[in-house]
Amino acid sequence: MGTIWPHSLGEAKGPKYKKVADTIRSAIETGNLKIGTKLPPVRELAYQLNITPGTVARAYSILTDEGALEAEVGRGTFVAEKQTPVPDDVWSRELHMQEMRDPGHVSLFSPRIADMGQVAAVREALHKVAECDARSLLNYPTRDAYLPVRRAVADWLSKSPIGKVSEDEIVLTHGGQNGIMVVLQAIFSTPQPVIMVEDLSYAGFRRAAELLRAQVVEVAMDEHGIRPDAMELALRKTGATVLCTSPEVHNPTGIFTPLERRKQIVSIARRHGVQIVEDDCYRLGDARAPSYRALAPELAWHVTSISKTLTPALRVGFAIAPEGGATHLRRIAEYGYFGLAQPLAELTRHLLTDPRLPDLIAAVRAEMARYVRVAVNALGGFDLTWNPDVPFVWLRLPSGWRSAAFTRAAEANGVQIRSADEFALRNGRAPNAVRIAINAHVSLKQFEEAMLRLRALLDNPPEQISV
């Protein structure tokens, strides 16, 4: 297959994934690649061409969508037996780099991850689910039916420092938010429970608490996350029994809580009998410290999902119980929704056991980091918190701007972002800051133009401060 590659591929102008796809497509059309020919693995071809695995994976994904290639789990990628014509709009339908109908408008409300081949993987998995035993499409699912899925999840989670996890301690949920809800239901045992959250925190914590008639109290933060003294004070005043937190990637500030601070939080939680709910849904890369569940396996619950690493469309998450909490957690899920639909659970199993999964996740991570770097290049002269493995940046506004006025001005310029006010309690005080999510569904150029529009606003604050 090496003879089909032009020597100039490495210096080719334009996106390299298109050049790879065009070269393979041309070789198929001319007969240089015969039907049934097996293509090299992603990493091998990337090495040969001196490009990233993500670039090759994306080219393979495009050609698979077109019908030029077919991928078989465990066997590899082959030239398809029956070629289908390429639709005229194949590039315009591409999610990863699609231009929106209004090219002047970019939504940066929520992270939108790049398609680096996971769309093709989902489609293949859906085909496998459709060919499953008919009984799994007709019967109520049983606990044993979910066992292979939970084992796949346990294996996937084994790479994260969350302590020893058995399949019995895992509950499949409809995304991370549902996972938080299920965990809080398993924890609450009093009519009016009280939970603690950071003074700026993920709004989903508060919404879940409100639905469960719980009181929410804020705990002050510093540059390392929750302040131990503020947590002690909140406990003395309120008698809270639960702490909801995101120590690895704090939403919205991107703060990381180091190990020593986590140990202090655990010590306080143990003294007061507080249970910890850790939301670990925003991390794209490796964890930098042991989770609360690893540090305090008897009192910490862990919630994560595939939304930021593979796709949020499936709404698949995982709630992991602490020691002794598995039975109650399963009972809450079974009473609440009987578990995930069996086809969705099977789809999850196929995805998590796909041998291409590590490469897909690595490619998504690398592509999202490219967008983060564009944001930093444009806004790095201001007070910006960022990390290449976090799908948003946190911008503290310069003098002359208030967060509400800045978000309005940004929207008037076609860029939608979130004000710090959206992450504070109703009676809390929010800083003059905004969260800017990474949107990899628009081209890198369009994203950069949006960043430059924000920078122009930052460089030119209004003469009168709006309130």
PENOR-V55569 format. One record per residue. SS is DSSP state (~ for helix, > for strand, _ for the rest). D_FIRST is the distance of its C-alpha to the first C-alpha in Angstrom with 1 decimal. Layout:
ss-><SS/SS>
d_first-><D_FIRST/D_FIRST>
This chain:
ss-><_/~/~/~/_/_/_/_/~/~/~/_/_/_/_/~/~/~/~/~/~/~/~/~/~/~/~/~/~/~/_/_/_/_/_/_/_/>/_/_/_/~/~/~/~/~/~/~/~/_/_/_/~/~/~/~/~/~/~/~/~/~/~/~/~/~/_/_/>/>/>/>/_/_/_/>/>/>/>/_/_/_/_/_/_/_/_/_/_/_/_/_/_/_/_/_/_/_/_/_/_/_/_/_/_/>/>/_/_/_/_/>/_/_/_/_/_/~/~/~/~/~/~/~/~/~/~/~/~/~/_/_/_/~/~/~/~/_/_/_/_/_/_/~/~/~/~/~/~/~/~/~/~/~/~/~/~/_/_/_/_/_/_/_/_/_/~/~/~/>/>/>/>/_/~/~/~/~/~/~/~/~/~/~/~/~/~/_/_/_/_/_/_/>/>/>/>/>/_/>/_/_/~/~/~/~/~/~/~/~/~/_/_/_/>/>/>/>/>/_/>/>/_/_/>/>/_/~/~/~/~/~/~/~/~/~/~/~/_/_/_/>/>/>/>/_/_/_/_/_/_/_/_/_/_/_/_/_/~/~/~/~/~/~/~/~/~/~/~/~/~/~/_/_/>/>/>/>/>/_/_/_/>/_/_/_/_/_/_/_/_/~/~/~/~/_/_/_/_/>/>/>/>/>/>/_/_/_/_/_/_/_/_/_/_/_/>/>/>/>/_/_/_/_/_/~/~/~/~/~/~/~/~/~/~/~/~/_/_/_/_/~/~/~/~/~/~/~/~/~/~/~/_/_/_/_/~/~/~/~/~/~/~/~/~/~/~/~/~/~/~/~/~/~/~/~/~/~/~/_/_/_/>/>/>/_/_/_/_/>/_/>/>/>/>/>/_/_/_/_/_/_/~/~/~/~/~/~/~/~/~/~/_/_/>/>/_/>/>/~/~/~/~/>/_/_/_/_/_/_/_/_/>/>/>/>/>/_/>/_/_/_/_/~/~/~/~/~/~/~/~/~/~/~/~/~/~/~/~/_/_/_/_/_/_/_/_>
d_first-><0.0/3.8/5.5/6.0/8.0/11.6/13.5/16.2/14.5/16.8/19.8/19.2/22.4/22.8/21.3/17.8/17.1/17.7/15.3/12.4/13.7/14.3/10.9/9.4/12.7/12.6/9.3/11.1/14.3/13.3/11.8/8.3/7.6/10.5/13.1/13.0/9.3/9.4/7.8/8.4/12.1/13.5/14.9/12.0/9.8/13.2/13.9/10.8/11.8/15.5/16.4/18.3/17.3/19.5/17.6/14.3/16.7/18.4/15.5/14.6/18.4/18.8/16.3/17.9/21.3/20.4/19.4/15.9/14.7/16.9/17.3/19.3/21.3/20.8/17.7/15.0/13.3/12.2/12.0/15.7/17.7/20.0/19.0/21.8/22.8/22.4/25.9/27.5/28.4/25.2/25.2/29.0/28.8/26.5/28.8/27.4/28.1/30.5/33.4/36.7/38.9/41.3/39.2/42.3/42.6/40.6/41.7/41.5/43.8/41.3/37.9/35.0/31.7/28.3/25.8/22.8/21.5/24.8/25.7/22.8/23.8/27.4/26.7/24.9/27.8/30.3/28.8/29.3/32.8/33.7/32.9/35.2/38.5/41.0/43.6/41.8/42.1/45.8/47.5/48.6/46.3/47.8/47.5/45.7/43.2/42.1/41.8/38.0/37.5/39.8/38.2/34.8/36.6/38.4/35.1/33.7/37.0/37.1/35.0/37.8/41.1/43.4/44.9/44.6/43.7/44.1/43.1/46.8/47.2/44.5/45.4/42.9/44.1/43.4/41.9/43.4/46.6/47.5/46.8/49.4/51.8/51.5/52.0/55.1/56.6/56.2/57.9/60.8/64.0/66.7/67.8/67.1/64.4/63.5/60.0/59.1/56.3/55.5/57.5/54.3/52.1/49.7/51.8/50.5/52.7/55.8/55.0/54.5/57.8/59.7/58.7/60.0/63.2/62.5/63.8/61.3/62.3/60.5/60.0/59.8/56.7/56.0/52.8/51.9/52.5/55.6/58.7/60.3/63.8/63.1/61.8/65.0/67.1/65.5/66.0/69.7/70.2/68.3/67.8/64.1/62.3/58.6/56.4/53.3/51.0/47.4/47.4/43.7/43.1/46.5/46.4/47.3/47.7/44.6/47.0/45.9/48.7/48.5/49.3/52.9/53.8/52.2/54.4/57.5/56.7/56.3/59.6/61.4/59.8/61.0/64.5/64.9/63.1/60.5/57.2/54.0/51.4/48.2/45.8/42.3/40.4/39.5/37.6/33.8/33.4/35.0/38.7/40.8/43.8/44.8/45.7/49.3/48.6/47.6/50.7/53.1/51.7/55.1/55.4/52.1/50.0/46.3/44.6/41.0/38.4/34.8/35.9/34.8/31.6/30.1/32.3/36.1/36.0/36.3/39.4/38.7/40.5/41.9/45.4/46.0/49.6/51.5/53.1/55.5/54.4/51.8/54.2/55.8/52.5/51.2/54.6/54.5/51.0/52.1/55.4/53.7/50.8/50.1/46.7/43.4/42.8/41.1/38.0/37.6/38.0/35.4/33.0/33.6/33.0/29.6/28.6/30.1/28.4/24.9/22.7/21.0/24.6/24.8/21.7/23.1/26.5/25.3/23.4/26.6/28.7/26.8/26.9/30.6/31.3/30.0/32.7/35.3/34.8/35.4/38.6/39.7/39.1/41.3/43.9/43.9/47.2/49.0/49.8/46.4/45.3/41.5/38.7/35.0/34.8/37.6/36.9/40.1/42.3/46.1/48.1/51.7/53.3/55.3/59.0/59.9/57.6/58.3/55.4/56.7/57.2/53.8/51.9/54.0/53.2/49.5/49.5/51.4/48.6/46.0/44.9/46.0/46.4/48.7/52.0/53.1/55.9/53.6/53.1/56.8/59.5/61.9/64.5/62.2/61.7/58.3/57.3/56.3/52.6/49.7/46.4/43.4/40.5/36.8/35.5/31.7/32.0/32.8/30.8/31.2/33.1/35.5/36.0/36.8/39.3/41.0/41.4/42.9/45.3/46.4/46.9/49.0/51.2/51.5/52.5/55.2/57.2/60.0/63.4/65.0/63.5/62.9/63.8>
